[in-house]
Amino acid sequence: MPGGRLTQQERRQIALGLADSLPYAEIARRLGRPTSTVTREVMRNGGPTAYRADLAHRATERRAHRRRAAPAPESRSVAQPHGRDAEAVAEYEETLTTVLMASGLPKMPARVLTCLFTSDAGSLTASRLAERLQVSPASISKAIAFLEGQSLVRRERDERRRDRYIVDDELFYQATVASARANDRLVETARQGVAVLGPHTPAAHRLENIARFLDFISESITRAAEQAREVLHTRPDTTATPDDTA
């Protein structure tokens, strides 16, 4: 059933699909499952290169046993603003975290970014992040350092001189441009190889094509981001709740 727990046979089909280099969407289609279910399953159990069906099945059984033995997490029972379904919010946060991990983020930075994205205010203190994610302040600090290095969050001091970590629309634009421009160093290095290997050799021709391709992609992404920048600044008529400003 699409809404039920994955069976061991389904996990073996996932492993076969990964071995055949099938995309998650195709594996999910063959199973009759949502793509997010397959993505979450793979990323939770070692990623596409380390996924093992039997190990994943045993790990899921162990997690289910622990959940039955432990009290429900606070995040699933606490009252949600705007009348949101706490269970649905928790499931969505898990899915978003999984997708961010699949895009290349480590697990803790992905969890922190999800927490900030799903906060109405778009900003939280380190203590609030640690409380929500049930992790140590040191884990939050390391995750924030990584995200700042990727231009995905910024920090500022509030009136109580606490550091607040913020995701805003301009940061997303800047992160997109920075990601595109990260190719510039590779473009430059590839073109250095053309001179070293000789401009008329097959290897130099290959490197020049790589450089031209990445240069074109970088310029296209930067131009598109600039054209679409105003979309990020569209503001709904909403007000942050007290829960998000803690």
C-alpha positions as CSV (number, residue, x, y, z in Angstrom):
1,M,0.0,0.0,0.0
2,P,1.4,3.5,-0.9
3,G,0.7,4.7,2.6
4,G,2.1,1.7,4.5
5,R,5.5,0.7,5.6
6,L,8.0,-0.6,3.0
7,T,8.3,-4.3,2.8
8,Q,11.6,-6.2,2.6
9,Q,10.8,-7.2,-1.0
10,E,10.2,-3.5,-1.8
11,R,13.6,-2.6,-0.3
12,R,15.2,-5.3,-2.4
13,Q,13.6,-3.7,-5.5
14,I,15.0,-0.3,-4.4
15,A,18.4,-1.8,-4.1
16,L,18.1,-3.3,-7.6
17,G,17.0,0.0,-9.0
18,L,20.0,1.8,-7.4
19,A,22.3,-0.9,-8.9
20,D,20.8,-0.1,-12.3
21,S,21.3,3.7,-11.7
22,L,17.6,4.3,-11.9
23,P,16.4,7.7,-10.6
24,Y,14.4,7.7,-7.4
25,A,11.3,8.8,-9.4
26,E,11.5,5.7,-11.6
27,I,12.1,3.4,-8.7
28,A,9.1,4.9,-6.9
29,R,6.9,4.6,-10.0
30,R,7.7,0.9,-10.3
31,L,6.8,0.4,-6.6
32,G,3.7,2.5,-6.7
33,R,5.2,4.7,-4.0
34,P,5.8,8.5,-3.7
35,T,9.2,9.6,-4.8
36,S,9.8,11.1,-1.3
37,T,9.3,7.7,0.3
38,V,12.1,6.2,-1.8
39,T,14.4,9.2,-1.3
40,R,13.9,9.2,2.4
41,E,14.4,5.4,2.6
42,V,17.7,5.6,0.7
43,M,19.2,8.6,2.4
44,R,18.2,7.3,5.9
45,N,20.1,4.0,5.2
46,G,23.5,4.9,3.8
47,G,22.7,6.8,0.6
48,P,22.6,5.5,-3.0
49,T,26.1,3.9,-3.0
50,A,25.8,2.2,0.4
51,Y,22.2,1.2,0.6
52,R,21.6,-2.5,1.5
53,A,18.0,-3.8,1.5
54,D,18.3,-6.3,4.3
55,L,20.3,-4.0,6.6
56,A,17.8,-1.2,5.9
57,H,14.9,-3.5,6.8
58,R,16.5,-4.5,10.1
59,A,17.4,-0.9,10.9
60,T,13.8,0.1,10.3
61,E,12.5,-2.6,12.6
62,R,14.9,-1.5,15.3
63,R,13.7,2.1,14.9
64,A,10.0,1.0,15.1
65,H,10.7,-0.9,18.2
66,R,12.4,2.1,19.9
67,R,9.5,4.3,18.9
68,R,7.0,1.9,20.5
69,A,9.1,1.8,23.6
70,A,9.7,5.6,23.9
71,P,7.3,8.4,24.5
72,A,6.2,10.4,21.5
73,P,8.6,13.3,20.6
74,E,7.6,16.6,21.9
75,S,7.7,18.2,18.4
76,R,4.8,15.9,17.3
77,S,2.6,16.8,20.3
78,V,3.3,20.5,20.9
79,A,0.6,22.9,19.7
80,Q,1.3,24.3,16.2
81,P,0.5,27.8,15.1
82,H,-2.1,28.6,12.4
83,G,-4.0,25.4,13.3
84,R,-1.4,23.2,11.6
85,D,-1.4,19.4,12.0
86,A,1.6,18.6,14.2
87,E,2.0,15.1,12.7
88,A,1.8,16.4,9.2
89,V,4.4,19.1,9.9
90,A,6.8,16.6,11.4
91,E,6.5,14.3,8.4
92,Y,7.0,17.2,6.0
93,E,10.1,18.4,7.9
94,E,11.6,14.9,7.7
95,T,10.9,14.8,3.9
96,L,12.4,18.3,3.3
97,T,15.5,17.3,5.4
98,T,15.9,14.2,3.2
99,V,15.6,16.1,0.0
100,L,18.2,18.7,1.2
101,M,20.5,15.8,2.1
102,A,20.0,14.3,-1.4
103,S,21.1,17.7,-2.8
104,G,24.4,17.5,-1.0
105,L,23.9,18.9,2.5
106,P,25.2,16.9,5.5
107,K,22.4,15.7,7.9
108,M,22.7,18.3,10.7
109,P,23.0,21.4,8.4
110,A,20.0,20.0,6.5
111,R,18.0,19.6,9.7
112,V,18.9,23.2,10.8
113,L,18.0,24.6,7.4
114,T,14.7,22.8,7.5
115,C,13.9,24.2,10.9
116,L,14.6,27.7,9.7
117,F,12.7,27.3,6.5
118,T,9.6,26.1,8.3
119,S,9.7,28.8,10.9
120,D,7.3,31.6,10.0
121,A,9.8,34.2,11.2
122,G,12.7,32.6,9.3
123,S,15.0,33.1,12.3
124,L,15.8,31.3,15.5
125,T,18.4,31.5,18.3
126,A,20.9,28.7,18.8
127,S,19.1,27.6,22.0
128,R,15.8,27.4,20.2
129,L,17.3,25.4,17.4
130,A,18.9,23.0,19.9
131,E,15.6,22.7,21.7
132,R,13.6,22.0,18.6
133,L,16.1,19.5,17.1
134,Q,16.9,17.9,20.5
135,V,20.7,18.2,19.9
136,S,23.6,19.9,21.7
137,P,24.5,23.5,21.2
138,A,27.9,22.3,19.7
139,S,26.0,20.5,17.0
140,I,24.1,23.6,16.1
141,S,27.3,25.7,16.1
142,K,29.0,23.3,13.6
143,A,25.9,23.2,11.4
144,I,25.6,27.0,11.3
145,A,29.3,27.4,10.5
146,F,28.8,25.1,7.5
147,L,25.6,26.9,6.3
148,E,27.2,30.3,6.7
149,G,30.1,29.0,4.5
150,Q,27.6,28.2,1.8
151,S,25.9,31.6,2.2
152,L,22.7,29.8,3.2
153,V,22.1,31.5,6.5
154,R,23.3,34.7,8.2
155,R,23.4,35.8,11.8
156,E,22.6,39.0,13.6
157,R,22.3,40.2,17.2
158,D,18.8,40.8,18.6
159,E,17.9,43.3,21.3
160,R,19.0,40.8,24.0
161,R,22.4,40.5,22.3
162,R,21.7,36.9,21.3
163,D,22.8,35.6,18.0
164,R,19.9,34.9,15.7
165,Y,20.3,32.7,12.6
166,I,18.3,33.8,9.7
167,V,17.2,32.6,6.2
168,D,15.8,35.3,4.0
169,D,15.1,35.8,0.4
170,E,18.2,37.7,-0.5
171,L,20.4,35.0,1.0
172,F,18.8,32.4,-1.3
173,Y,19.6,34.6,-4.3
174,Q,23.2,35.1,-3.1
175,A,23.7,31.4,-2.5
176,T,22.5,30.6,-6.0
177,V,24.9,33.1,-7.5
178,A,27.8,31.9,-5.3
179,S,27.1,28.3,-6.3
180,A,27.2,29.3,-10.0
181,R,30.4,31.3,-9.5
182,A,32.0,28.4,-7.7
183,N,32.6,27.0,-11.2
184,D,34.8,29.9,-12.2
185,R,37.9,28.3,-10.5
186,L,37.3,25.1,-12.4
187,V,36.9,27.0,-15.7
188,E,40.2,28.8,-15.1
189,T,42.0,25.6,-14.2
190,A,40.6,23.7,-17.2
191,R,41.9,26.4,-19.5
192,Q,45.3,26.3,-17.9
193,G,45.3,22.6,-18.9
194,V,44.7,23.5,-22.5
195,A,48.0,25.5,-22.5
196,V,49.9,22.7,-20.7
197,L,48.7,19.8,-22.8
198,G,48.8,21.6,-26.1
199,P,45.9,23.4,-27.8
200,H,45.5,20.9,-30.6
201,T,45.5,17.7,-28.5
202,P,42.4,15.6,-27.7
203,A,42.9,16.1,-23.9
204,A,43.1,19.9,-24.4
205,H,40.0,19.9,-26.6
206,R,38.2,18.0,-23.9
207,L,39.2,20.5,-21.2
208,E,38.3,23.5,-23.4
209,N,34.8,22.0,-23.9
210,I,34.4,21.5,-20.2
211,A,35.4,25.1,-19.6
212,R,33.1,26.5,-22.2
213,F,30.2,24.4,-20.9
214,L,30.7,25.4,-17.2
215,D,31.2,29.0,-18.3
216,F,27.9,29.0,-20.1
217,I,26.1,27.3,-17.3
218,S,27.5,29.8,-14.7
219,E,26.5,32.8,-16.8
220,S,23.0,31.4,-17.5
221,I,22.3,30.7,-13.9
222,T,23.5,34.1,-12.8
223,R,21.5,35.9,-15.4
224,A,18.4,33.9,-14.6
225,A,18.8,34.5,-10.9
226,E,19.1,38.2,-11.5
227,Q,15.9,38.2,-13.6
228,A,13.9,36.2,-11.1
229,R,15.3,38.0,-8.0
230,E,12.1,40.0,-7.5
231,V,10.1,36.8,-7.2
232,L,11.9,36.0,-3.9
233,H,10.7,39.4,-2.5
234,T,7.0,38.7,-2.9
235,R,5.5,39.1,0.5
236,P,2.3,37.4,1.7
237,D,0.1,39.3,4.2
238,T,1.1,37.3,7.3
239,T,2.5,38.0,10.8
240,A,5.1,36.0,12.6
241,T,3.8,34.1,15.6
242,P,5.3,34.3,19.1
243,D,6.6,30.7,18.7
244,D,8.8,31.7,15.9
245,T,10.4,34.7,17.5
246,A,11.7,32.8,20.6
